[in-house]
């Protein structure tokens, strides 16, 4: 372990769609259903595995940001009490609230592929109700590289990624230094070949420990600046609403875009776009 601190702080952004066994929106949309309760249990178990591995390797602090939907999904009474948890919305830094330059590394857990990716179960990009496709400097992207760029702005590398096979494949391409855990392999938008949740948790615990022990071997992701972000919205009404905000420009009937001087400004503008668009 070599990250400038004997007791490093690890930041965990945890989503739900990429967690083990989950294959349908009925499971992951907050509700009183037994399916959603089971999904919460799966998500919480994977989070606990990561927390336990990090502390076993000598982490001094673990910050967890609940990053799915309304961001009130983790079963806090069942979560490892050693972790600090950020939940609820509205958050200025959305899926990455709480990440600062004081963090030694970030873990992206339960992540998923982009909307429109035929190999991604429940593929979407941030808000499936607002965003159809997101392009970063003209390249279609999922949440993974966008979030990694935000972390990179603070000099924080991504050291561990988990999710479906599509997510792991993208991680190896964009973040080749990061450890990765595959939870399932998509067969269609609503089907996947799923690993045992117990096996996934065992691997998450092991690789979380490995990642903390390997601090110093990871590199922050840096984008060429200024950054151009372009979004195809689901409806023209979303674009109508978003373009009421200064700084966003209409580039097509359902397309909006903006330019940002750095990844921090890019991410916060994107967060505003998501919240404003949802009101349309």
MOURZI-V848935 format. One record per residue. SS is DSSP state (H for helix, E for strand, C for the rest). PSI is psi in radians with two decimals (NA if undefined). BURIAL is + if it has 9 or more other ideal C-beta (glycine too) atoms within 8 Angstrom, else -. Layout:
SS;PSI;BURIAL, SS;PSI;BURIAL
This chain:
C;2.16;+, C;1.56;-, C;0.50;+, C;0.09;-, C;2.44;-, C;-0.35;-, C;1.35;-, C;2.72;+, E;2.25;+, E;2.30;+, E;2.29;+, E;2.09;+, E;2.03;+, E;2.16;+, C;-3.08;+, C;-0.66;+, C;-0.47;+, C;0.03;+, C;2.82;+, C;2.47;+, C;-0.19;+, C;2.23;+, C;-0.04;+, C;2.59;+, H;-0.54;-, H;-0.46;-, H;-0.58;+, H;-0.14;+, C;2.20;-, C;2.22;-, C;-3.06;-, C;0.18;-, C;2.74;-, H;-0.55;-, H;-0.77;+, H;-0.67;+, H;-0.70;-, H;-0.70;+, H;-0.69;+, H;-0.70;+, H;-0.76;+, H;-0.83;+, H;-0.79;+, H;-0.68;+, H;-0.74;+, H;-0.65;+, H;-0.74;+, H;-0.68;+, H;-0.75;+, H;-0.76;+, H;-0.82;+, H;-0.76;+, H;-0.70;+, H;-0.80;+, H;-0.58;+, H;-0.49;-, C;-0.02;+, C;0.21;+, C;2.48;+, C;-0.45;-, E;2.46;+, E;2.14;+, E;2.18;+, E;2.21;+, E;1.98;+, E;2.01;+, C;0.20;+, C;2.27;+, C;-2.12;-, C;-0.04;-, C;0.66;+, C;1.01;-, C;-0.65;+, C;2.42;+, C;1.63;-, H;-0.52;-, H;-0.33;-, H;-0.04;-, C;2.54;+, C;2.08;+, C;-0.19;-, C;-0.32;-, C;2.59;+, E;2.30;-, E;2.33;+, E;2.10;+, C;2.91;-, C;2.99;-, C;2.77;-, C;2.42;-, C;2.29;+, C;-0.63;-, C;0.32;+, H;-2.00;+, H;-0.17;+, H;0.34;+, C;2.24;+, C;-0.21;+, C;2.19;+, C;3.12;-, C;-0.23;-, C;-0.21;-, E;2.42;+, E;-0.48;+, E;2.81;+, E;2.54;+, E;2.27;+, E;1.89;+, E;2.43;+, E;0.48;+, E;2.91;+, C;2.99;+, C;3.01;+, C;2.75;+, C;2.44;+, C;-0.16;-, C;1.98;+, C;-0.23;-, C;0.31;-, C;2.04;+, C;2.28;+, C;0.61;+, C;2.34;+, C;2.95;+, C;1.76;+, C;-1.38;+, C;1.85;+, C;-0.24;-, C;-0.34;-, C;-0.77;+, E;2.23;+, E;-0.83;+, E;2.54;+, E;2.27;+, E;2.22;+, E;1.97;+, C;0.82;-, C;0.06;-, E;2.15;-, E;2.33;-, C;2.79;+, C;-3.00;+, H;-0.48;+, H;-0.99;+, H;-0.52;+, H;-0.84;+, H;-0.65;+, H;-0.61;+, H;-0.67;+, H;-0.84;+, H;-0.70;+, H;-0.52;+, H;-0.58;+, C;0.11;+, C;0.35;-, C;2.10;+, E;2.73;+, E;2.14;+, E;-0.31;+, E;2.34;+, E;2.41;+, E;2.64;+, E;-2.88;+, E;3.06;+, H;-0.60;+, H;-0.76;+, H;-0.76;+, H;-0.71;+, H;-0.76;-, H;-0.66;+, H;-0.75;+, H;-0.51;+, H;-0.75;-, H;-0.61;+, C;1.13;+, C;-0.31;-, C;-0.29;-, C;2.51;+, E;2.64;+, E;2.54;+, E;2.09;+, E;2.19;+, E;-0.45;+, E;2.91;+, E;2.13;-, E;2.40;+, E;-0.52;-, E;-3.02;-, C;-0.52;-, C;0.47;-, E;2.56;-, E;2.65;+, E;1.87;-, E;2.44;+, C;2.80;+, C;2.31;-, H;-0.58;+, H;-0.74;-, H;-0.70;-, H;-0.79;+, H;-0.69;+, H;-0.76;+, H;-0.66;+, H;-0.76;+, H;-0.78;+, H;-0.79;+, H;-0.46;+, H;-0.78;+, H;-0.79;+, H;-0.72;+, H;-0.76;+, H;-0.67;+, H;-0.38;+, C;0.20;+, C;2.37;+, C;-0.29;-, C;-0.02;-, C;2.66;+, C;2.39;-, C;2.58;+, C;2.16;+, C;2.34;-, C;2.66;+, C;2.29;-, C;2.65;-, C;2.82;-, E;2.30;+, E;2.22;+, E;2.28;+, E;2.36;+, E;2.26;+, E;2.12;+, E;2.90;+, C;-0.64;+, C;2.77;-, H;-0.48;-, H;-0.56;-, H;-0.78;+, H;-0.68;+, H;-0.85;+, H;-0.80;+, H;-0.69;+, C;0.00;+, C;-0.31;-, C;2.20;+, C;2.41;-, C;-0.40;-, C;2.44;+, E;2.58;-, E;2.15;-, E;0.00;-, E;3.03;-, C;-0.74;-, C;0.25;+, E;2.27;+, E;2.78;+, E;2.91;+, E;2.82;+, E;2.47;-, E;2.52;+, C;-0.39;-, C;3.08;+, H;-0.54;+, H;-0.85;+, H;-0.67;+, H;-0.83;+, H;-0.71;+, H;-0.57;+, H;-0.70;+, H;-0.71;+, H;-0.78;+, H;-0.72;+, H;-0.77;+, H;-0.81;+, H;-0.74;+, H;-0.76;+, H;-0.60;+, C;-0.32;+, C;-0.16;-, C;NA;+
